[in-house]
Amino acid sequence: MKTIPFQRDSGKNQVMVDCTGGKVSVYSTCAYCRHCRGIRVGNRVAPAPQARALTDLRQRGAADEVMMEAALLFNTLVRDGSAVECDDDSNEGYMRLY
């Protein structure tokens, strides 16, 4: 598991990280990557809400609203966080979550 610090560009309202394929947006790439395990906020790691919502969707047939809420929660965590927790130890790069 690796911790990849955020690179913020407040002028463009972007948060980027260094991934295997180069710099990627946390909001649009890490949020939907199979390797994302969570966001570091202070001293703790908040788990990626999309992974849990996807599990709920598969097990209980949760509604689309659950996925939207998970995406909004992820964006809030990124706003408050400082790094992404990534389990891409083999340097495969981005892999679709679903």
Order of alpha helices (4+ residues) and beta strands (2+ residues): beta-beta-beta-beta-beta-beta-alpha-alpha-beta
